[in-house]
């Protein structure tokens, strides 16, 4: 090893440190952008595997190794030849293991590199250390080859009259050592990919066996089809590329490794490439048959079908007609709809009484108001009917109605008192029909009866948070007031204060003017403790790409700067003050 080799090693690992500094810096920029904003910024904020908080872990692991190599390379200057050779051997052994894996990773990333670059900063922060690391390893290999060649030349010059027998023994021992070590990493890499493919296939088989519809006449895979698709794409893009790379590297290095190891690498690699993710899972799953989970789910689906058919065979609540369409299916549950169109009048008490008696007679035990989340027992029919009336009577009474409107739901649930004793949900709401429909501006009571396997039949998830309801109601009263008063300036401060005075929720609302006399922003903190500046500019059909609905408004887009905030229902987190 010459002083030139040492200088080149120091320079090489200094370059590696620079690459790592840039990579870490890019990730930190992306993380800071992610922390300072609450929205996605293209080319700056990543997501999923491109999330900087995930990829930064790789840099954290790389820093100690690169620093160790750099410091070791610097220490070579002050060591004698024998100690320097010992230190360098430890450096090269570490570099060989890590560099091989990084190079394999770079090969695997080639197909996805274009997509990664399209991510901008997060993608570049991933590609830079991987491809940079592969390049560092290639340069380190060149330097190592020169060092080894120089050492062999020195040994040759130091022995002008070598003993042929001893030289043969030394060469044989060197070849044996090479044979013992050559190809180990390739074999481990190929075996690891094969194991991952086997476990992936096992997981897909397990998922298919847990899917009851897979064993039906159509062999539908349900959500598992997505898993099989993603696994196949990942296999082609990454493991397929890596598998071919391992085979090529094994062929190039076959003379330096034991024949048995070369054969093992080829066999394992071919098996790994042949085992395409998802290719055997359906056949194996069919052969093994459905799991107990699938049998249970199929049993629930069968019971749901029996339950709905029984309900369709008996008399519905007074005045209601059942839908002739096939019941809506979701996983193992079925939903059947009934309706009662009552024309211009809405006999709420009459219909609530009919539905409460009907549900109680079929096993409903508990109820819940969707508007207030209040609960009670159906056995107290007077209180149940009163709560039902209050919910349905709260339907939106709009001054200007352009589409159908709905009340909140009144929900009852329990276990059916007939076989097969399915959990049941009864969901009742009042609809005031679209003025452009076949039966315009009429009332229709909508009852949805569902089986409720895997959920609480009454206290179901999926409802809007209170804060969302508050903001939606604020937008509704503003939109309605403007439609009902087309002759008034929609952003007149006095008019806006009149509208806000009718708001029913106990929130502190602060009206702001984006320009003098233009009151089109409201600052508030809702019950979800979200502080925002809400834009309530007049509805613009071109901007919103639709006619003003007159009801059913909700939060739209989020903006970062007040200077950019516009539209109806868009918002910025924080104050309306500039």
LOSETI-726205 format. One line per field, with one value per residue (C-alpha): residue number from 1; x, y, z. Coordinates in steps of 0.001 Angstrom, whole numbers, plus 500000, padded with zeros to 6 digits. Example, Ala and Ser with C-alpha at 12.3 -4.5 7.8 and 13.67 -1.06 7.14 Angstrom:
BEGIN
i <- 1|2 .
xx <- 512300|513670 .
yy <- 495500|498940 .
zz <- 507800|507140 .
//
This chain:
BEGIN
i <- 1|2|3|4|5|6|7|8|9|10|11|12|13|14|15|16|17|18|19|20|21|22|23|24|25|26|27|28|29|30|31|32|33|34|35|36|37|38|39|40|41|42|43|44|45|46|47|48|49|50|51|52|53|54|55|56|57|58|59|60|61|62|63|64|65|66|67|68|69|70|71|72|73|74|75|76|77|78|79|80|81|82|83|84|85|86|87|88|89|90|91|92|93|94|95|96|97|98|99|100|101|102|103|104|105|106|107|108|109|110|111|112|113|114|115|116|117|118|119|120|121|122|123|124|125|126|127|128|129|130|131|132|133|134|135|136|137|138|139|140|141|142|143|144|145|146|147|148|149|150|151|152|153|154|155|156|157|158|159|160|161|162|163|164|165|166|167|168|169|170|171|172|173|174|175|176|177|178|179|180|181|182|183|184|185|186|187|188|189|190|191|192|193|194|195|196|197|198|199|200|201|202|203|204|205|206|207|208|209|210|211|212|213|214|215|216|217|218|219|220|221|222|223|224|225|226|227|228|229|230|231|232|233|234|235|236|237|238|239|240|241|242|243|244|245|246|247|248|249|250|251|252|253|254|255|256|257|258|259|260|261|262|263|264|265|266|267|268|269|270|271|272|273|274|275|276|277|278|279|280|281|282|283|284|285|286|287|288|289|290|291|292|293|294|295|296|297|298|299|300|301|302|303|304|305|306|307|308|309|310|311|312|313|314|315|316|317|318|319|320|321|322|323|324|325|326|327|328|329|330|331|332|333|334|335|336|337|338|339|340|341|342|343|344|345|346|347|348|349|350|351|352|353|354|355|356|357|358|359|360|361|362|363|364|365|366|367|368|369|370|371|372|373|374|375|376|377|378|379|380|381|382|383|384|385|386|387|388|389|390|391|392|393|394|395|396|397|398|399|400|401|402|403|404|405|406|407|408|409|410|411|412|413|414|415|416|417|418|419|420|421|422|423|424|425|426|427|428|429|430|431|432|433|434|435|436|437|438|439|440|441|442|443|444|445|446|447|448|449|450|451|452|453|454|455|456|457|458|459|460|461|462|463|464|465|466|467|468|469|470|471|472|473|474|475|476|477|478|479|480|481|482|483|484|485|486|487|488|489|490|491|492|493|494|495|496|497|498|499|500|501|502|503|504|505|506|507|508|509|510|511|512|513|514|515|516|517|518|519|520|521|522|523|524|525|526|527|528|529|530|531|532|533|534|535|536|537|538|539|540|541|542|543|544|545|546|547|548|549|550|551|552|553|554|555|556|557|558|559|560|561|562|563|564|565|566|567|568|569|570|571|572|573|574|575|576|577|578 .
xx <- 500000|501461|500896|498940|496515|496013|495369|492861|491057|490834|489510|487002|485528|485488|483348|481115|480641|479673|477097|475688|475581|473615|471293|470607|470135|467524|465642|465738|464417|461526|460869|460829|458408|456216|456208|455531|452630|449449|449041|450934|453485|454508|458260|458992|456881|457030|454691|454709|458148|459169|458462|461706|461172|461341|464293|466289|466724|468973|471190|471362|472697|475165|476783|478720|480069|481240|482823|484632|486008|487115|488907|490549|491756|493303|495010|496821|499212|500816|501039|503884|503307|502340|499805|498481|497865|495977|493805|493122|492023|489356|488278|487962|486094|483488|483346|482921|479873|478094|479054|477690|474284|474218|475092|472317|469965|471038|470330|466905|466169|466879|463260|461800|464335|462245|459231|461447|462783|459209|458754|461301|463350|462187|462924|466334|467190|466642|468448|471531|472892|472001|473566|476285|477091|477305|479733|481858|482070|483117|485963|486997|487191|489538|491812|491734|492679|495658|496714|496447|498333|501067|501407|501734|504405|506351|506159|507394|510330|511250|511648|513899|514375|511047|510656|508214|506757|506132|504710|502294|501227|500706|498729|496606|495923|495012|492617|491081|490529|488920|486749|485580|484484|483503|479776|478603|476870|475256|473944|472641|470971|469336|468163|466762|464733|463440|462384|460584|458785|457761|456442|454610|452969|452064|450456|448455|447303|446196|444303|442546|441562|440018|437957|434637|433692|436889|435317|432067|431117|432873|436054|436126|439258|437868|440455|443146|443330|444894|447484|448355|448677|450956|453069|453469|454556|457067|458387|458952|460451|462699|463167|463119|465833|467853|467491|468852|471672|472642|472729|474897|477310|477508|478338|481060|482629|482020|485734|486530|483956|483364|481357|478776|478214|477831|475252|473428|473287|471919|469305|468111|468027|466077|463573|463233|462617|460205|458137|456278|454285|450654|451126|450613|448475|445037|445805|447178|444293|441747|443482|443573|440002|438459|439762|437597|437493|436101|433564|432420|432140|430249|427933|427260|426591|424174|422418|422188|420523|418021|417266|416608|414484|412356|411897|410880|408281|406438|404354|406418|405614|402277|402528|406021|406934|410041|412515|412385|416111|418640|419747|423002|425885|428907|431248|428965|426119|423058|420922|417305|415516|411881|410201|406910|406190|403574|403264|403255|402666|405095|403183|406298|404649|402608|405627|407875|405237|404881|408642|409311|406594|407884|411514|410592|408537|411570|414033|415319|416358|418363|418156|420415|419877|422499|422178|423057|424330|421768|420780|417880|415874|413214|411143|410186|408224|406861|410367|411608|408855|409420|413162|412402|410024|412566|415284|413130|411452|414898|415103|416499|413759|415440|414293|415874|416018|417738|418288|416863|417501|417590|417093|419571|419018|417187|418786|417462|419207|419343|419389|416584|414023|413685|416122|418983|419142|421166|422151|419889|420004|416935|417934|415090|415370|413099|413822|412363|412675|414498|412316|413299|412410|409353|407668|409079|409128|407401|408252|409573|410401|413421|413995|417132|417293|420736|422349|425192|427735|431098|429768|427552|424087|423416|426684|428272|431396|431678|429732|431036|432854|431074|433565|432823|429087|429524|431477|429101|426119|427853|428381|424774|423195|425410|424713|420965|420723|422506|420274|417162|418272|419678|419223|421540|425307|426521|429649|428086|429337|425889|424249|426900|426413|422663|423389|425856|423300|421142|423947|422784|426129|427959|431159|432977|432892|434988|434112|437001|437076|439621|439119|437232|433523|434063|433269|434217|436311|435427|437882|436784|437885|435511|434752|437531|439869|440760|441555|440933|440293|437298|436708|433036|433352|430162|429726|431446|430196|433345|435667|433563|432756|429087|425874|425417|423718|422067|422718|425165|428252|431495|435133|436912|440585|443258|445521|448870|448756|446032|446889|445846|442726|439562|436368|433483|434446|438201|440272|443667|444811|445275|444189|442642|445049|447758 .
yy <- 500000|503325|506859|507483|504673|506129|509624|508236|506311|509427|511440|508684|508452|512257|512227|509593|511905|514775|512581|511595|515233|516250|513248|513943|517651|516911|514660|517276|519943|517635|516852|520558|521257|518402|519721|523333|522531|520497|519793|517908|519987|518361|517664|518626|516496|512731|509972|506217|504739|508203|509789|511492|510320|506725|507101|509129|505884|504623|507693|507287|503744|504865|507719|505583|503295|506079|508021|504863|504229|507864|507927|504564|505786|508860|506685|504706|507641|507197|503398|501152|498844|495798|497601|499549|496282|494868|497981|498088|494430|495215|498259|496314|493444|495879|497770|494517|493380|496742|497724|494512|495063|498732|497779|495183|497857|500256|497597|496985|500724|501180|500443|502701|505521|507526|507377|508350|511392|512467|512758|515593|516157|513007|510770|512369|511918|508158|507740|509814|507621|504354|505128|507229|504348|501930|504289|504620|500814|500542|503032|501255|497985|499561|500850|497445|495660|497989|497427|493630|493695|495864|493563|490527|492339|493160|489549|488387|490836|489799|486151|486042|482272|480960|477354|475891|473467|476171|478519|475817|475234|478974|479355|476354|477747|481129|479497|477430|480588|482303|479267|479239|482895|483569|483701|483647|487005|486076|482821|484573|487270|484726|482606|485660|486689|483129|483037|486386|485081|481918|483888|486280|483324|481820|485124|485324|481717|482523|485652|483697|480933|483607|484974|483086|484416|482854|479446|480463|479669|482797|482365|486099|487167|490343|492678|489966|490641|494018|492364|489858|492664|494772|491745|490849|494359|494486|491058|492102|495517|494583|490880|489989|492534|491495|487802|488334|490471|487691|485155|487428|488131|484429|483605|486263|485006|481260|480446|481947|479936|476324|474453|473339|476946|478147|475423|476333|480028|479151|476751|479132|482094|480171|479038|482616|483927|481107|481678|484723|486275|485205|482584|479547|481055|480480|476841|476077|477884|475929|472668|473447|474743|477589|478384|478467|482262|481957|479376|481720|484658|482541|481430|485077|485899|482957|484014|487609|486334|484233|487217|489696|487164|486658|490430|490690|487969|489688|492859|496081|499009|500657|502747|501518|499591|497429|497896|495295|495672|493170|493966|495897|493679|494840|492074|489618|492087|492911|496052|496305|499598|500577|503916|505748|508770|510908|513787|517377|516430|514742|512691|512279|510957|508419|507007|507062|505105|502535|501992|501876|499254|497278|497314|496528|493560|492182|492477|496084|496994|500254|503538|506465|509950|510691|514446|514449|510867|510516|506892|505089|501859|500938|499281|502798|503313|506748|508175|506352|507775|511272|511093|509828|512731|515298|513937|513742|517075|518647|518217|521311|523860|525750|529037|528061|524309|522968|519323|516710|517299|514815|514786|513110|509412|507805|504405|501358|498022|494689|490941|489572|487537|485052|482539|482827|485628|488092|491504|494101|497863|499993|503395|505890|509355|511876|513092|516180|515396|517256|519983|518587|514947|512916|513751|517220|518735|515762|513942|510409|508389|506176|503066|500948|497571|495978|493003|494157|491336|492583|495893|497419|497612|501028|502786|502643|504487|506814|509839|513363|514975|517779|520323|519306|519532|523054|524337|522701|524341|527737|527385|526204|529241|531635|529926|529788|533417|534611|532551|533778|537426|537796|541582|542088|542421|538940|540332|543393|543414|544256|541448|538966|539928|539320|535843|534949|536021|533035|530482|527891|526579|528237|529156|532477|533783|536751|538406|539759|541936|540968|544504|547431|546639|543023|540695|537295|535599|534185|533212|530442|527518|524567|521874|519715|522534|523362|527078|528330|531272|530290|531873|532634|534431|534284|530977|531095|528385|528573|528173|525490|523749|523293|525158|526448|523472|525653|523041|520320|522528|521433|522381|522367|523165|524230|527194|528158|531934|534453|536222|533067|532215|532428|530556|529296|526790|526964|527692|528418|527077|529847|533467|535680|538466|539141 .
zz <- 500000|498911|500176|496972|497888|501366|499978|497492|500251|502417|499487|498583|502087|502374|499222|500834|503818|501500|499770|503152|504324|501215|501562|505243|504516|501845|504252|507022|504616|503742|507428|508362|505495|506721|510303|509355|507033|507360|503676|500992|499054|495733|495295|498917|501283|500833|501932|502611|501837|500623|503988|505114|508685|507377|504984|507541|509468|506639|506920|510698|510175|507488|509445|511995|509252|506924|509790|510934|507419|507063|510425|509748|506362|508019|510641|507919|507438|510857|510897|509781|506839|508889|511092|508110|506260|509252|509603|505868|505820|508461|506458|503223|504892|506204|502886|500929|502934|503064|499524|498043|499638|498618|495035|494968|496307|493547|490913|492434|492439|488721|487629|490322|490025|487540|489856|492809|490936|490218|494005|494015|497175|499078|496083|495424|499116|498644|495318|496216|499052|497265|493880|495513|497842|494900|493150|496319|496502|492855|493441|496648|494698|492139|494889|496610|493375|492989|496610|496253|492938|494460|497471|495206|493174|496347|497492|494075|494097|497654|496613|493520|493816|495138|496159|493577|496119|498743|496095|494954|498559|499116|495900|496831|500313|498794|496348|499141|501183|498198|497545|501156|501051|497448|496775|500409|500162|496842|498310|501433|499293|496971|499923|501715|498646|498255|501911|501520|498421|500267|503247|500889|499169|502539|503611|500354|500774|504310|503135|500376|502771|505021|502086|501840|498377|496979|497484|495799|492195|490850|492948|493722|495575|497117|498616|498329|494587|495420|497660|494934|492385|494579|495521|491838|490874|493742|492751|489135|489887|492792|493489|489793|489054|492097|491248|487745|489157|491582|488739|486572|489446|490241|486616|486540|489803|489262|488840|492253|494221|495053|492443|495005|496130|492542|491891|495132|494116|490670|492061|494794|492378|489744|492395|493641|490127|489308|492461|491177|494032|493902|491177|493421|496174|494536|493703|497165|498884|496834|497719|501445|501505|503528|506998|510097|509775|506234|507394|510158|507756|505229|508028|508886|505231|504960|508167|506870|503690|505672|507947|505120|503210|506320|506728|503071|503618|506493|506558|506616|508929|508095|504934|503936|500782|500488|497675|494924|494222|495497|499067|499230|500350|502343|503523|505360|505954|503854|503795|502625|502053|502575|501956|502510|500327|502067|499599|500795|504426|506819|509439|511551|514725|512773|510937|513986|515925|513123|512773|516531|517040|514048|515226|518848|517642|515793|518673|518775|522305|522066|520158|519330|517924|515265|515815|519521|520065|522876|523582|525222|525492|522924|525656|526755|523570|524502|525003|521893|519692|521099|520346|516832|516237|517387|515089|511961|512651|512520|508733|506946|506212|503398|501940|498632|497921|494847|495754|498108|501799|504668|508399|510711|511341|514224|514813|516658|517038|518793|518223|516049|518028|515167|513744|512976|515586|513524|514944|513300|512714|511851|510419|509829|508238|506537|503007|501335|497634|494890|493329|489912|490705|489613|492926|493639|497118|498720|501915|501942|505054|504355|506489|506054|507795|507978|509586|511824|512088|513336|514689|517335|515742|517323|518214|514778|513628|510661|511948|511467|514384|516226|514909|511323|511944|513390|510401|507907|509628|509516|505779|505350|507011|505044|501734|502400|503486|500376|498068|499880|499590|496058|496121|499079|498862|499976|501664|503267|506891|508287|506297|507405|511068|510674|509323|512095|514706|513645|514202|516728|518048|520923|519101|519099|515516|514447|511114|509007|505905|503233|501843|503351|503184|502010|504948|503514|506204|509609|512326|514704|516835|516565|519164|517715|518845|515249|514829|511304|509046|506914|503515|502788|499487|497389|495563|492167|489802|487657|490639|492318|489003|489921|490640|494179|495929|498575|501268|502261|502216|503834|504202|500852|500212|502653|501896|503394|502882|503584|500336|498448|500486|498394|497501|499622|502304|501788|504876|506375|509706|512231|512421|509750|510683|508131 .
//
